[in-house]
Amino acid sequence: MPGITVREIQAHLEEMVGTEVSPSLISSVTDAVVDEVKAVYLSIGITMDGEKEVLGAWLAQTEGAKFWL
């Protein structure tokens, strides 16, 4: 997975959901889905305290007006 390492994914999961996941499990999951995932679009907001929060995540082959409807 270009752009993010297995260790970074592991740290994000631990921070977001409070669980530890092994690097080998992360690799297995990403290997299984990498060909299916062409684009992930995130909607991110900023709280009044300056914290980032993911508001939503969507998978799509392409981005366009129909997608955002």
PyMOL Python script that loads the backbone (N, CA, C, O; Angstrom):
from pymol import cmd

cmd.read_pdbstr("""\
ATOM      1  N   MET A   1       0.836  -1.171   0.000  1.00  0.00           N
ATOM      2  CA  MET A   1       0.000   0.000   0.000  1.00  0.00           C
ATOM      3  C   MET A   1       0.885   1.240   0.000  1.00  0.00           C
ATOM      4  O   MET A   1       1.505   1.553   1.016  1.00  0.00           O
ATOM      5  N   PRO A   2       0.953   1.937  -1.100  1.00  0.00           N
ATOM      6  CA  PRO A   2       1.819   3.103  -1.135  1.00  0.00           C
ATOM      7  C   PRO A   2       1.280   4.224  -0.257  1.00  0.00           C
ATOM      8  O   PRO A   2       0.070   4.426  -0.145  1.00  0.00           O
ATOM      9  N   GLY A   3       2.210   4.946   0.361  1.00  0.00           N
ATOM     10  CA  GLY A   3       1.804   6.122   1.104  1.00  0.00           C
ATOM     11  C   GLY A   3       1.642   5.924   2.597  1.00  0.00           C
ATOM     12  O   GLY A   3       1.758   6.891   3.349  1.00  0.00           O
ATOM     13  N   ILE A   4       1.381   4.730   3.051  1.00  0.00           N
ATOM     14  CA  ILE A   4       1.211   4.472   4.487  1.00  0.00           C
ATOM     15  C   ILE A   4       1.767   3.089   4.800  1.00  0.00           C
ATOM     16  O   ILE A   4       1.547   2.131   4.059  1.00  0.00           O
ATOM     17  N   THR A   5       2.485   3.005   5.899  1.00  0.00           N
ATOM     18  CA  THR A   5       3.107   1.733   6.260  1.00  0.00           C
ATOM     19  C   THR A   5       2.173   0.907   7.138  1.00  0.00           C
ATOM     20  O   THR A   5       1.205   1.417   7.701  1.00  0.00           O
ATOM     21  N   VAL A   6       2.486  -0.364   7.237  1.00  0.00           N
ATOM     22  CA  VAL A   6       1.729  -1.269   8.098  1.00  0.00           C
ATOM     23  C   VAL A   6       1.779  -0.762   9.539  1.00  0.00           C
ATOM     24  O   VAL A   6       0.771  -0.794  10.246  1.00  0.00           O
ATOM     25  N   ARG A   7       2.929  -0.303   9.967  1.00  0.00           N
ATOM     26  CA  ARG A   7       3.078   0.216  11.336  1.00  0.00           C
ATOM     27  C   ARG A   7       2.210   1.458  11.561  1.00  0.00           C
ATOM     28  O   ARG A   7       1.655   1.638  12.645  1.00  0.00           O
ATOM     29  N   GLU A   8       2.092   2.310  10.545  1.00  0.00           N
ATOM     30  CA  GLU A   8       1.230   3.484  10.666  1.00  0.00           C
ATOM     31  C   GLU A   8      -0.242   3.080  10.776  1.00  0.00           C
ATOM     32  O   GLU A   8      -0.994   3.649  11.567  1.00  0.00           O
ATOM     33  N   ILE A   9      -0.641   2.095   9.975  1.00  0.00           N
ATOM     34  CA  ILE A   9      -2.009   1.586  10.058  1.00  0.00           C
ATOM     35  C   ILE A   9      -2.250   1.013  11.448  1.00  0.00           C
ATOM     36  O   ILE A   9      -3.294   1.261  12.052  1.00  0.00           O
ATOM     37  N   GLN A  10      -1.302   0.259  11.949  1.00  0.00           N
ATOM     38  CA  GLN A  10      -1.400  -0.333  13.281  1.00  0.00           C
ATOM     39  C   GLN A  10      -1.580   0.763  14.344  1.00  0.00           C
ATOM     40  O   GLN A  10      -2.420   0.623  15.233  1.00  0.00           O
ATOM     41  N   ALA A  11      -0.814   1.828  14.262  1.00  0.00           N
ATOM     42  CA  ALA A  11      -0.909   2.924  15.226  1.00  0.00           C
ATOM     43  C   ALA A  11      -2.260   3.627  15.126  1.00  0.00           C
ATOM     44  O   ALA A  11      -2.851   3.970  16.149  1.00  0.00           O
ATOM     45  N   HIS A  12      -2.756   3.847  13.907  1.00  0.00           N
ATOM     46  CA  HIS A  12      -4.058   4.493  13.717  1.00  0.00           C
ATOM     47  C   HIS A  12      -5.182   3.647  14.308  1.00  0.00           C
ATOM     48  O   HIS A  12      -6.068   4.174  14.980  1.00  0.00           O
ATOM     49  N   LEU A  13      -5.148   2.344  14.063  1.00  0.00           N
ATOM     50  CA  LEU A  13      -6.183   1.466  14.614  1.00  0.00           C
ATOM     51  C   LEU A  13      -6.165   1.473  16.132  1.00  0.00           C
ATOM     52  O   LEU A  13      -7.216   1.502  16.772  1.00  0.00           O
ATOM     53  N   GLU A  14      -4.975   1.448  16.704  1.00  0.00           N
ATOM     54  CA  GLU A  14      -4.875   1.462  18.157  1.00  0.00           C
ATOM     55  C   GLU A  14      -5.418   2.772  18.726  1.00  0.00           C
ATOM     56  O   GLU A  14      -6.099   2.775  19.751  1.00  0.00           O
ATOM     57  N   GLU A  15      -5.111   3.887  18.053  1.00  0.00           N
ATOM     58  CA  GLU A  15      -5.585   5.193  18.510  1.00  0.00           C
ATOM     59  C   GLU A  15      -7.095   5.348  18.338  1.00  0.00           C
ATOM     60  O   GLU A  15      -7.776   5.856  19.228  1.00  0.00           O
ATOM     61  N   MET A  16      -7.615   4.910  17.189  1.00  0.00           N
ATOM     62  CA  MET A  16      -9.019   5.134  16.867  1.00  0.00           C
ATOM     63  C   MET A  16      -9.978   4.183  17.581  1.00  0.00           C
ATOM     64  O   MET A  16     -11.035   4.605  18.051  1.00  0.00           O
ATOM     65  N   VAL A  17      -9.617   2.907  17.664  1.00  0.00           N
ATOM     66  CA  VAL A  17     -10.541   1.935  18.240  1.00  0.00           C
ATOM     67  C   VAL A  17     -10.009   1.261  19.494  1.00  0.00           C
ATOM     68  O   VAL A  17     -10.692   0.426  20.089  1.00  0.00           O
ATOM     69  N   GLY A  18      -8.805   1.613  19.896  1.00  0.00           N
ATOM     70  CA  GLY A  18      -8.261   1.093  21.140  1.00  0.00           C
ATOM     71  C   GLY A  18      -7.930  -0.382  21.135  1.00  0.00           C
ATOM     72  O   GLY A  18      -8.012  -1.047  22.167  1.00  0.00           O
ATOM     73  N   THR A  19      -7.554  -0.899  19.969  1.00  0.00           N
ATOM     74  CA  THR A  19      -7.212  -2.317  19.893  1.00  0.00           C
ATOM     75  C   THR A  19      -5.888  -2.491  19.166  1.00  0.00           C
ATOM     76  O   THR A  19      -5.531  -1.698  18.295  1.00  0.00           O
ATOM     77  N   GLU A  20      -5.176  -3.529  19.534  1.00  0.00           N
ATOM     78  CA  GLU A  20      -3.907  -3.833  18.891  1.00  0.00           C
ATOM     79  C   GLU A  20      -4.127  -4.895  17.832  1.00  0.00           C
ATOM     80  O   GLU A  20      -4.758  -5.920  18.091  1.00  0.00           O
ATOM     81  N   VAL A  21      -3.609  -4.651  16.647  1.00  0.00           N
ATOM     82  CA  VAL A  21      -3.731  -5.590  15.535  1.00  0.00           C
ATOM     83  C   VAL A  21      -2.319  -5.894  15.057  1.00  0.00           C
ATOM     84  O   VAL A  21      -1.490  -4.992  14.934  1.00  0.00           O
ATOM     85  N   SER A  22      -2.051  -7.154  14.791  1.00  0.00           N
ATOM     86  CA  SER A  22      -0.704  -7.549  14.383  1.00  0.00           C
ATOM     87  C   SER A  22      -0.386  -7.044  12.971  1.00  0.00           C
ATOM     88  O   SER A  22      -1.275  -6.937  12.126  1.00  0.00           O
ATOM     89  N   PRO A  23       0.886  -6.739  12.728  1.00  0.00           N
ATOM     90  CA  PRO A  23       1.290  -6.326  11.379  1.00  0.00           C
ATOM     91  C   PRO A  23       0.961  -7.371  10.315  1.00  0.00           C
ATOM     92  O   PRO A  23       0.634  -7.016   9.183  1.00  0.00           O
ATOM     93  N   SER A  24       1.044  -8.654  10.666  1.00  0.00           N
ATOM     94  CA  SER A  24       0.744  -9.695   9.674  1.00  0.00           C
ATOM     95  C   SER A  24      -0.744  -9.696   9.309  1.00  0.00           C
ATOM     96  O   SER A  24      -1.086  -9.941   8.152  1.00  0.00           O
ATOM     97  N   LEU A  25      -1.632  -9.427  10.269  1.00  0.00           N
ATOM     98  CA  LEU A  25      -3.062  -9.347   9.964  1.00  0.00           C
ATOM     99  C   LEU A  25      -3.345  -8.142   9.071  1.00  0.00           C
ATOM    100  O   LEU A  25      -4.120  -8.244   8.120  1.00  0.00           O
ATOM    101  N   ILE A  26      -2.730  -7.019   9.367  1.00  0.00           N
ATOM    102  CA  ILE A  26      -2.906  -5.822   8.536  1.00  0.00           C
ATOM    103  C   ILE A  26      -2.440  -6.096   7.118  1.00  0.00           C
ATOM    104  O   ILE A  26      -3.125  -5.731   6.162  1.00  0.00           O
ATOM    105  N   SER A  27      -1.296  -6.726   6.967  1.00  0.00           N
ATOM    106  CA  SER A  27      -0.787  -7.064   5.633  1.00  0.00           C
ATOM    107  C   SER A  27      -1.734  -7.999   4.896  1.00  0.00           C
ATOM    108  O   SER A  27      -1.984  -7.816   3.704  1.00  0.00           O
ATOM    109  N   SER A  28      -2.259  -8.990   5.587  1.00  0.00           N
ATOM    110  CA  SER A  28      -3.193  -9.930   4.963  1.00  0.00           C
ATOM    111  C   SER A  28      -4.452  -9.229   4.477  1.00  0.00           C
ATOM    112  O   SER A  28      -4.924  -9.486   3.370  1.00  0.00           O
ATOM    113  N   VAL A  29      -4.995  -8.341   5.305  1.00  0.00           N
ATOM    114  CA  VAL A  29      -6.215  -7.623   4.937  1.00  0.00           C
ATOM    115  C   VAL A  29      -5.949  -6.678   3.768  1.00  0.00           C
ATOM    116  O   VAL A  29      -6.717  -6.656   2.806  1.00  0.00           O
ATOM    117  N   THR A  30      -4.878  -5.902   3.839  1.00  0.00           N
ATOM    118  CA  THR A  30      -4.605  -4.959   2.751  1.00  0.00           C
ATOM    119  C   THR A  30      -4.302  -5.691   1.445  1.00  0.00           C
ATOM    120  O   THR A  30      -4.710  -5.236   0.376  1.00  0.00           O
ATOM    121  N   ASP A  31      -3.599  -6.809   1.516  1.00  0.00           N
ATOM    122  CA  ASP A  31      -3.332  -7.600   0.306  1.00  0.00           C
ATOM    123  C   ASP A  31      -4.627  -8.119  -0.314  1.00  0.00           C
ATOM    124  O   ASP A  31      -4.749  -8.197  -1.536  1.00  0.00           O
ATOM    125  N   ALA A  32      -5.593  -8.471   0.534  1.00  0.00           N
ATOM    126  CA  ALA A  32      -6.854  -9.021   0.048  1.00  0.00           C
ATOM    127  C   ALA A  32      -7.738  -7.965  -0.617  1.00  0.00           C
ATOM    128  O   ALA A  32      -8.512  -8.298  -1.514  1.00  0.00           O
ATOM    129  N   VAL A  33      -7.641  -6.714  -0.202  1.00  0.00           N
ATOM    130  CA  VAL A  33      -8.553  -5.686  -0.716  1.00  0.00           C
ATOM    131  C   VAL A  33      -7.909  -4.669  -1.650  1.00  0.00           C
ATOM    132  O   VAL A  33      -8.620  -3.882  -2.275  1.00  0.00           O
ATOM    133  N   VAL A  34      -6.599  -4.662  -1.761  1.00  0.00           N
ATOM    134  CA  VAL A  34      -5.921  -3.611  -2.526  1.00  0.00           C
ATOM    135  C   VAL A  34      -6.369  -3.548  -3.985  1.00  0.00           C
ATOM    136  O   VAL A  34      -6.435  -2.455  -4.548  1.00  0.00           O
ATOM    137  N   ASP A  35      -6.673  -4.666  -4.605  1.00  0.00           N
ATOM    138  CA  ASP A  35      -7.104  -4.652  -6.005  1.00  0.00           C
ATOM    139  C   ASP A  35      -8.542  -4.154  -6.163  1.00  0.00           C
ATOM    140  O   ASP A  35      -8.913  -3.657  -7.226  1.00  0.00           O
ATOM    141  N   GLU A  36      -9.341  -4.284  -5.120  1.00  0.00           N
ATOM    142  CA  GLU A  36     -10.733  -3.857  -5.172  1.00  0.00           C
ATOM    143  C   GLU A  36     -10.901  -2.362  -4.903  1.00  0.00           C
ATOM    144  O   GLU A  36     -11.826  -1.730  -5.414  1.00  0.00           O
ATOM    145  N   VAL A  37     -10.019  -1.821  -4.116  1.00  0.00           N
ATOM    146  CA  VAL A  37     -10.140  -0.412  -3.709  1.00  0.00           C
ATOM    147  C   VAL A  37      -9.388   0.461  -4.707  1.00  0.00           C
ATOM    148  O   VAL A  37      -8.162   0.408  -4.807  1.00  0.00           O
ATOM    149  N   LYS A  38     -10.148   1.261  -5.438  1.00  0.00           N
ATOM    150  CA  LYS A  38      -9.551   2.162  -6.417  1.00  0.00           C
ATOM    151  C   LYS A  38      -9.438   3.579  -5.861  1.00  0.00           C
ATOM    152  O   LYS A  38      -8.492   4.303  -6.172  1.00  0.00           O
ATOM    153  N   ALA A  39     -10.397   3.962  -5.047  1.00  0.00           N
ATOM    154  CA  ALA A  39     -10.360   5.311  -4.466  1.00  0.00           C
ATOM    155  C   ALA A  39     -11.134   5.308  -3.173  1.00  0.00           C
ATOM    156  O   ALA A  39     -12.204   4.705  -3.092  1.00  0.00           O
ATOM    157  N   VAL A  40     -10.622   5.962  -2.174  1.00  0.00           N
ATOM    158  CA  VAL A  40     -11.311   6.171  -0.914  1.00  0.00           C
ATOM    159  C   VAL A  40     -11.395   7.669  -0.711  1.00  0.00           C
ATOM    160  O   VAL A  40     -10.384   8.370  -0.679  1.00  0.00           O
ATOM    161  N   TYR A  41     -12.616   8.142  -0.574  1.00  0.00           N
ATOM    162  CA  TYR A  41     -12.840   9.564  -0.341  1.00  0.00           C
ATOM    163  C   TYR A  41     -13.239   9.752   1.106  1.00  0.00           C
ATOM    164  O   TYR A  41     -14.158   9.095   1.596  1.00  0.00           O
ATOM    165  N   LEU A  42     -12.550  10.647   1.790  1.00  0.00           N
ATOM    166  CA  LEU A  42     -12.814  10.919   3.188  1.00  0.00           C
ATOM    167  C   LEU A  42     -13.411  12.301   3.362  1.00  0.00           C
ATOM    168  O   LEU A  42     -13.055  13.248   2.661  1.00  0.00           O
ATOM    169  N   SER A  43     -14.317  12.391   4.302  1.00  0.00           N
ATOM    170  CA  SER A  43     -14.840  13.680   4.731  1.00  0.00           C
ATOM    171  C   SER A  43     -14.321  13.883   6.147  1.00  0.00           C
ATOM    172  O   SER A  43     -14.630  13.101   7.046  1.00  0.00           O
ATOM    173  N   ILE A  44     -13.528  14.938   6.344  1.00  0.00           N
ATOM    174  CA  ILE A  44     -12.891  15.185   7.632  1.00  0.00           C
ATOM    175  C   ILE A  44     -13.323  16.545   8.146  1.00  0.00           C
ATOM    176  O   ILE A  44     -13.364  17.522   7.398  1.00  0.00           O
ATOM    177  N   GLY A  45     -13.646  16.598   9.431  1.00  0.00           N
ATOM    178  CA  GLY A  45     -14.016  17.852  10.068  1.00  0.00           C
ATOM    179  C   GLY A  45     -13.033  18.170  11.181  1.00  0.00           C
ATOM    180  O   GLY A  45     -12.269  17.311  11.623  1.00  0.00           O
ATOM    181  N   ILE A  46     -13.067  19.404  11.622  1.00  0.00           N
ATOM    182  CA  ILE A  46     -12.214  19.859  12.719  1.00  0.00           C
ATOM    183  C   ILE A  46     -13.132  20.289  13.867  1.00  0.00           C
ATOM    184  O   ILE A  46     -14.042  21.094  13.672  1.00  0.00           O
ATOM    185  N   THR A  47     -12.887  19.750  15.059  1.00  0.00           N
ATOM    186  CA  THR A  47     -13.687  20.136  16.214  1.00  0.00           C
ATOM    187  C   THR A  47     -13.275  21.520  16.694  1.00  0.00           C
ATOM    188  O   THR A  47     -12.268  22.066  16.243  1.00  0.00           O
ATOM    189  N   MET A  48     -14.042  22.074  17.595  1.00  0.00           N
ATOM    190  CA  MET A  48     -13.724  23.381  18.169  1.00  0.00           C
ATOM    191  C   MET A  48     -12.401  23.349  18.934  1.00  0.00           C
ATOM    192  O   MET A  48     -11.773  24.388  19.137  1.00  0.00           O
ATOM    193  N   ASP A  49     -11.977  22.146  19.362  1.00  0.00           N
ATOM    194  CA  ASP A  49     -10.703  21.984  20.065  1.00  0.00           C
ATOM    195  C   ASP A  49      -9.529  21.769  19.109  1.00  0.00           C
ATOM    196  O   ASP A  49      -8.390  21.605  19.545  1.00  0.00           O
ATOM    197  N   GLY A  50      -9.816  21.769  17.792  1.00  0.00           N
ATOM    198  CA  GLY A  50      -8.765  21.588  16.798  1.00  0.00           C
ATOM    199  C   GLY A  50      -8.441  20.149  16.474  1.00  0.00           C
ATOM    200  O   GLY A  50      -7.463  19.879  15.777  1.00  0.00           O
ATOM    201  N   GLU A  51      -9.248  19.213  16.966  1.00  0.00           N
ATOM    202  CA  GLU A  51      -9.038  17.788  16.678  1.00  0.00           C
ATOM    203  C   GLU A  51      -9.698  17.424  15.361  1.00  0.00           C
ATOM    204  O   GLU A  51     -10.795  17.895  15.060  1.00  0.00           O
ATOM    205  N   LYS A  52      -9.028  16.580  14.569  1.00  0.00           N
ATOM    206  CA  LYS A  52      -9.606  16.092  13.317  1.00  0.00           C
ATOM    207  C   LYS A  52     -10.518  14.904  13.611  1.00  0.00           C
ATOM    208  O   LYS A  52     -10.197  14.063  14.451  1.00  0.00           O
ATOM    209  N   GLU A  53     -11.653  14.836  12.919  1.00  0.00           N
ATOM    210  CA  GLU A  53     -12.560  13.703  13.025  1.00  0.00           C
ATOM    211  C   GLU A  53     -12.996  13.278  11.633  1.00  0.00           C
ATOM    212  O   GLU A  53     -13.346  14.112  10.797  1.00  0.00           O
ATOM    213  N   VAL A  54     -12.972  11.973  11.393  1.00  0.00           N
ATOM    214  CA  VAL A  54     -13.460  11.452  10.123  1.00  0.00           C
ATOM    215  C   VAL A  54     -14.981  11.406  10.198  1.00  0.00           C
ATOM    216  O   VAL A  54     -15.554  10.746  11.065  1.00  0.00           O
ATOM    217  N   LEU A  55     -15.622  12.115   9.280  1.00  0.00           N
ATOM    218  CA  LEU A  55     -17.080  12.165   9.243  1.00  0.00           C
ATOM    219  C   LEU A  55     -17.660  11.054   8.378  1.00  0.00           C
ATOM    220  O   LEU A  55     -18.801  10.638   8.577  1.00  0.00           O
ATOM    221  N   GLY A  56     -16.876  10.576   7.420  1.00  0.00           N
ATOM    222  CA  GLY A  56     -17.342   9.504   6.557  1.00  0.00           C
ATOM    223  C   GLY A  56     -16.247   9.061   5.617  1.00  0.00           C
ATOM    224  O   GLY A  56     -15.284   9.790   5.381  1.00  0.00           O
ATOM    225  N   ALA A  57     -16.397   7.857   5.078  1.00  0.00           N
ATOM    226  CA  ALA A  57     -15.450   7.313   4.111  1.00  0.00           C
ATOM    227  C   ALA A  57     -16.247   6.557   3.050  1.00  0.00           C
ATOM    228  O   ALA A  57     -17.141   5.776   3.374  1.00  0.00           O
ATOM    229  N   TRP A  58     -15.917   6.795   1.791  1.00  0.00           N
ATOM    230  CA  TRP A  58     -16.629   6.174   0.678  1.00  0.00           C
ATOM    231  C   TRP A  58     -15.638   5.595  -0.314  1.00  0.00           C
ATOM    232  O   TRP A  58     -14.585   6.181  -0.563  1.00  0.00           O
ATOM    233  N   LEU A  59     -15.977   4.442  -0.883  1.00  0.00           N
ATOM    234  CA  LEU A  59     -15.177   3.810  -1.926  1.00  0.00           C
ATOM    235  C   LEU A  59     -15.836   4.068  -3.267  1.00  0.00           C
ATOM    236  O   LEU A  59     -17.058   3.976  -3.390  1.00  0.00           O
ATOM    237  N   ALA A  60     -15.041   4.388  -4.268  1.00  0.00           N
ATOM    238  CA  ALA A  60     -15.589   4.603  -5.612  1.00  0.00           C
ATOM    239  C   ALA A  60     -14.489   4.404  -6.644  1.00  0.00           C
ATOM    240  O   ALA A  60     -13.307   4.606  -6.364  1.00  0.00           O
ATOM    241  N   GLN A  61     -14.899   4.006  -7.836  1.00  0.00           N
ATOM    242  CA  GLN A  61     -13.952   3.844  -8.938  1.00  0.00           C
ATOM    243  C   GLN A  61     -13.496   5.203  -9.454  1.00  0.00           C
ATOM    244  O   GLN A  61     -12.322   5.393  -9.774  1.00  0.00           O
ATOM    245  N   THR A  62     -14.426   6.143  -9.533  1.00  0.00           N
ATOM    246  CA  THR A  62     -14.107   7.498 -10.006  1.00  0.00           C
ATOM    247  C   THR A  62     -14.891   8.513  -9.194  1.00  0.00           C
ATOM    248  O   THR A  62     -15.876   8.183  -8.534  1.00  0.00           O
ATOM    249  N   GLU A  63     -14.440   9.735  -9.256  1.00  0.00           N
ATOM    250  CA  GLU A  63     -15.125  10.815  -8.558  1.00  0.00           C
ATOM    251  C   GLU A  63     -15.900  11.657  -9.574  1.00  0.00           C
ATOM    252  O   GLU A  63     -15.374  12.000 -10.632  1.00  0.00           O
ATOM    253  N   GLY A  64     -17.126  11.979  -9.254  1.00  0.00           N
ATOM    254  CA  GLY A  64     -17.935  12.805 -10.138  1.00  0.00           C
ATOM    255  C   GLY A  64     -19.166  13.276  -9.415  1.00  0.00           C
ATOM    256  O   GLY A  64     -19.378  12.953  -8.246  1.00  0.00           O
ATOM    257  N   ALA A  65     -19.989  14.054 -10.122  1.00  0.00           N
ATOM    258  CA  ALA A  65     -21.200  14.619  -9.522  1.00  0.00           C
ATOM    259  C   ALA A  65     -22.127  13.507  -9.029  1.00  0.00           C
ATOM    260  O   ALA A  65     -22.717  13.628  -7.956  1.00  0.00           O
ATOM    261  N   LYS A  66     -22.259  12.440  -9.792  1.00  0.00           N
ATOM    262  CA  LYS A  66     -23.140  11.335  -9.408  1.00  0.00           C
ATOM    263  C   LYS A  66     -22.654  10.690  -8.105  1.00  0.00           C
ATOM    264  O   LYS A  66     -23.458  10.305  -7.256  1.00  0.00           O
ATOM    265  N   PHE A  67     -21.357  10.579  -7.961  1.00  0.00           N
ATOM    266  CA  PHE A  67     -20.779  10.018  -6.750  1.00  0.00           C
ATOM    267  C   PHE A  67     -21.154  10.838  -5.523  1.00  0.00           C
ATOM    268  O   PHE A  67     -21.519  10.278  -4.490  1.00  0.00           O
ATOM    269  N   TRP A  68     -21.066  12.152  -5.629  1.00  0.00           N
ATOM    270  CA  TRP A  68     -21.319  13.012  -4.468  1.00  0.00           C
ATOM    271  C   TRP A  68     -22.799  13.163  -4.147  1.00  0.00           C
ATOM    272  O   TRP A  68     -23.147  13.613  -3.056  1.00  0.00           O
ATOM    273  N   LEU A  69     -23.679  12.793  -5.081  1.00  0.00           N
ATOM    274  CA  LEU A  69     -25.103  12.801  -4.754  1.00  0.00           C
ATOM    275  C   LEU A  69     -25.411  11.717  -3.752  1.00  0.00           C
ATOM    276  O   LEU A  69     -26.563  11.559  -3.347  1.00  0.00           O
TER     277      LEU A  69
END
""", "prot")
cmd.dss("prot")
cmd.show_as("cartoon", "prot")
cmd.util.cbc("prot")
cmd.orient("prot")
